[in-house]
Amino acid sequence: MRTDLARIVGEPYALPGTGTEYTQDASIAMGLRGHADAVVLPGTAQEVADVVAWCYSRGVAIVPRGGGTGYSGGATPAPVPEAAGPEGTVVVALDRLDRIRSFDPGLWRIEVEAGVTTQTIARRARENGLMFPVDPGAAEASQIGGNIATNAGGPHCFKYGVTRAWVTGLEAVLAPGELVRVGGPTRKDVAGYDLVGLLTGSEGTLGIVTAAWLRLLPAPAHAAVPVAAAYPTVDEGCAAIEAVLASGVVPATIEYLDAGALAAAGGSFPGGLPTGAQFLVICEADGGEDEVRELVEALGPDARAHEPRELWRWRDGVGIAVTAVQGGKLSEDIGVPLDRLAEGIVGTVEIGIRHGLEACSWGHAGDGNLHSTFLLTPGDHAQLERAEAAVEELFDLAIALGGTVSGEHGLGWLKRGQLSKQWSPAAVRAHSAVKTALDPAGLFNPGKKTP
Ligand SMILES: Cc1cc2nc3c(=O)[nH]c(=O)nc-3n(C[C@H](O)[C@H](O)[C@H](O)COP(=O)(O)OP(=O)(O)OC[C@H]3O[C@@H](n4cnc5c(N)ncnc54)[C@H](O)[C@@H]3O)c2cc1C
């Protein structure tokens, strides 16, 4: 297999399937490991198409891989032998497709290959007075192809929308190895079905994204100013979030931390937290002094502005601080309608109690997106089993509140099968029909994102 693939991508870029970092992703924190028969790093979109054609004609499964920062095991190849292709599994890593094909700052647009990192795009935009607002936490490693495949979000997506809002066109390899372009630099295009939307969020199960046309925006004229306020209860904190919306201000971000997350991370909060703080709201204004003042008014008398870099560095460390409490965690990314946020936050803790687990949450409050987390002691298998049962109950809660089992990270491998709880049988059949139409042999990322 490797010899054939080396003829397509070149000897140095056809690697063995074992002994490289390409058989695991960020879900390794959950102990998920995969197996591949080979790893290839194509250098051009045409090489990607040739690799897919080779695999598709031989019954070999294809696992697309970006930066490997995904939390749901989507880029982990064949986590169990049954998820391999009939003739094996090849990881197609997009690292070498890292060119910026065109950049027109004056027209607010950029065309990039799939392997360009999120951080590179954001930096190029910033250097030219523009912004690319999608900001998933691991921006230095995640690739735009991976962001598109997971329709990634991040704090600033409250005001600016998730990845889909910024993609005007895609170049992709579809079965059985065809290079296609849908959309492009045109900002509006409703001529065909929305294949750009379909591929966005498809988690590598319908094809491989090789390049994207992205919209950019002029950077806000005013420096961003985060404003934070602490509250004694979840209900008061959530009421403040709704007060912000009712005030008519559109903050760039609305984030929250509950009592458990504050117990883990609050000790290093810049300037310290007031006594009795059980809930924290962070909103960021990027519309100037008046907006900051209105935000402070809406958040209440204790709200105060912070130095942005200091505050966001602290916020970036929250996940690590929560993990440090017991040495491990099982974290999910449910989403609920904004008016049910308090129930999701309180419900997470109650589920933890029922299963004998410490639980907490934090996340993108404005989008109703909770990182509901159960704390774990590494090596405690009984506790892990209880946490897995707790997560099932958490998904039931999200659905009962009118929400979703995944607001950001996708189903991947770890949440396979959960969509059937959320969607009706007819909707699930439509989901499966799309998969069969675009991937009749079922070779693109088998076992992932299954309903
Ligand atoms: C510290 C940390 C913070 C995070 N914060 C956020 C956050 O705020 N918001 C958020 O949404 N996510 C977040 N994530 C999750 C993750 O960063 C995003 O989902 C990210 O966009 C994944 O990109 P990647 O390149 O690493 O993809 P990978 O992990 O490599 O792959 C993810 C999925 O996409 C598929 N894929 C990858 N590249 C392609 C391609 N070119 N074509 C087709 N399919 C492909 C893979 O098969 C897999 O199913 C975070 C992760 C970490 C580790």
The ligand as an SDF file (V2000), in Angstrom:
LIG
                    3D

 53 58  0  0  0  0  0  0  0  0999 V2000
   -7.6620   23.8080   23.4940 C   0  0  0  0  0  0  0  0  0  0  0  0
   -8.7900   23.6260   22.4890 C   0  0  0  0  0  0  0  0  0  0  0  0
   -9.7860   24.6020   22.4190 C   0  0  0  0  0  0  0  0  0  0  0  0
  -10.8290   24.4620   21.4740 C   0  0  0  0  0  0  0  0  0  0  0  0
  -11.7710   25.4540   21.3850 N   0  0  0  0  0  0  0  0  0  0  0  0
  -12.7520   25.3450   20.4650 C   0  0  0  0  0  0  0  0  0  0  0  0
  -13.7370   26.3740   20.3330 C   0  0  0  0  0  0  0  0  0  0  0  0
  -13.7110   27.3750   21.0380 O   0  0  0  0  0  0  0  0  0  0  0  0
  -14.6910   26.2110   19.3870 N   0  0  0  0  0  0  0  0  0  0  0  0
  -14.7300   25.0930   18.5760 C   0  0  0  0  0  0  0  0  0  0  0  0
  -15.6240   25.0020   17.7150 O   0  0  0  0  0  0  0  0  0  0  0  0
  -13.8280   24.1130   18.6950 N   0  0  0  0  0  0  0  0  0  0  0  0
  -12.8440   24.2080   19.6110 C   0  0  0  0  0  0  0  0  0  0  0  0
  -11.9110   23.2160   19.7290 N   0  0  0  0  0  0  0  0  0  0  0  0
  -12.0100   22.0160   18.8770 C   0  0  0  0  0  0  0  0  0  0  0  0
  -11.1210   22.1300   17.6180 C   0  0  0  0  0  0  0  0  0  0  0  0
  -10.1080   23.0300   17.7450 O   0  0  0  0  0  0  0  0  0  0  0  0
  -11.9070   22.5900   16.4350 C   0  0  0  0  0  0  0  0  0  0  0  0
  -12.9380   21.6780   16.1630 O   0  0  0  0  0  0  0  0  0  0  0  0
  -10.9970   22.7270   15.1890 C   0  0  0  0  0  0  0  0  0  0  0  0
  -11.6510   23.5130   14.2570 O   0  0  0  0  0  0  0  0  0  0  0  0
  -10.5710   21.4150   14.5530 C   0  0  0  0  0  0  0  0  0  0  0  0
   -9.6190   21.6850   13.5300 O   0  0  0  0  0  0  0  0  0  0  0  0
   -8.4230   20.6800   13.2060 P   0  0  0  0  0  0  0  0  0  0  0  0
   -7.7120   21.2130   12.0070 O   0  0  0  0  0  0  0  0  0  0  0  0
   -7.5930   20.4300   14.3910 O   0  0  0  0  0  0  0  0  0  0  0  0
   -9.2560   19.3840   12.8010 O   0  0  0  0  0  0  0  0  0  0  0  0
   -8.9920   17.8300   13.1550 P   0  0  0  0  0  0  0  0  0  0  0  0
   -9.0600   17.6250   14.6280 O   0  0  0  0  0  0  0  0  0  0  0  0
   -7.7640   17.3650   12.4640 O   0  0  0  0  0  0  0  0  0  0  0  0
  -10.2610   17.1830   12.4620 O   0  0  0  0  0  0  0  0  0  0  0  0
  -11.5440   17.4430   12.9380 C   0  0  0  0  0  0  0  0  0  0  0  0
  -12.5550   16.7580   11.9860 C   0  0  0  0  0  0  0  0  0  0  0  0
  -12.5000   17.3790   10.7140 O   0  0  0  0  0  0  0  0  0  0  0  0
  -12.1100   16.4450    9.6970 C   0  0  0  0  0  0  0  0  0  0  0  0
  -11.2000   17.1830    8.8070 N   0  0  0  0  0  0  0  0  0  0  0  0
  -10.0590   17.8220    9.1290 C   0  0  0  0  0  0  0  0  0  0  0  0
   -9.5450   18.4370    8.0480 N   0  0  0  0  0  0  0  0  0  0  0  0
  -10.3750   18.1780    7.0090 C   0  0  0  0  0  0  0  0  0  0  0  0
  -10.3910   18.5220    5.6340 C   0  0  0  0  0  0  0  0  0  0  0  0
   -9.4390   19.2900    5.0890 N   0  0  0  0  0  0  0  0  0  0  0  0
  -11.4180   18.0640    4.8610 N   0  0  0  0  0  0  0  0  0  0  0  0
  -12.4060   17.2850    5.3790 C   0  0  0  0  0  0  0  0  0  0  0  0
  -12.4300   16.9310    6.6850 N   0  0  0  0  0  0  0  0  0  0  0  0
  -11.4260   17.3580    7.4810 C   0  0  0  0  0  0  0  0  0  0  0  0
  -11.4810   15.2830   10.4280 C   0  0  0  0  0  0  0  0  0  0  0  0
  -11.6540   14.0650    9.7180 O   0  0  0  0  0  0  0  0  0  0  0  0
  -12.2610   15.2840   11.7200 C   0  0  0  0  0  0  0  0  0  0  0  0
  -13.4730   14.6170   11.5580 O   0  0  0  0  0  0  0  0  0  0  0  0
  -10.8670   23.3210   20.6390 C   0  0  0  0  0  0  0  0  0  0  0  0
   -9.8590   22.3490   20.7260 C   0  0  0  0  0  0  0  0  0  0  0  0
   -8.8250   22.4880   21.6390 C   0  0  0  0  0  0  0  0  0  0  0  0
   -7.7560   21.4210   21.7030 C   0  0  0  0  0  0  0  0  0  0  0  0
  1  2  1  0
  2  3  1  0
  2 52  2  0
  3  4  2  0
  4  5  1  0
  4 50  1  0
  5  6  2  0
  6  7  1  0
  6 13  1  0
  7  8  2  0
  7  9  1  0
  9 10  1  0
 10 11  2  0
 10 12  1  0
 12 13  2  0
 13 14  1  0
 14 15  1  0
 14 50  1  0
 15 16  1  0
 16 17  1  0
 16 18  1  0
 18 19  1  0
 18 20  1  0
 20 21  1  0
 20 22  1  0
 22 23  1  0
 23 24  1  0
 24 25  2  0
 24 26  1  0
 24 27  1  0
 27 28  1  0
 28 29  2  0
 28 30  1  0
 28 31  1  0
 31 32  1  0
 32 33  1  0
 33 34  1  0
 33 48  1  0
 34 35  1  0
 35 36  1  0
 35 46  1  0
 36 37  1  0
 36 45  1  0
 37 38  2  0
 38 39  1  0
 39 40  1  0
 39 45  2  0
 40 41  1  0
 40 42  2  0
 42 43  1  0
 43 44  2  0
 44 45  1  0
 46 47  1  0
 46 48  1  0
 48 49  1  0
 50 51  2  0
 51 52  1  0
 52 53  1  0
M  END
$$$$
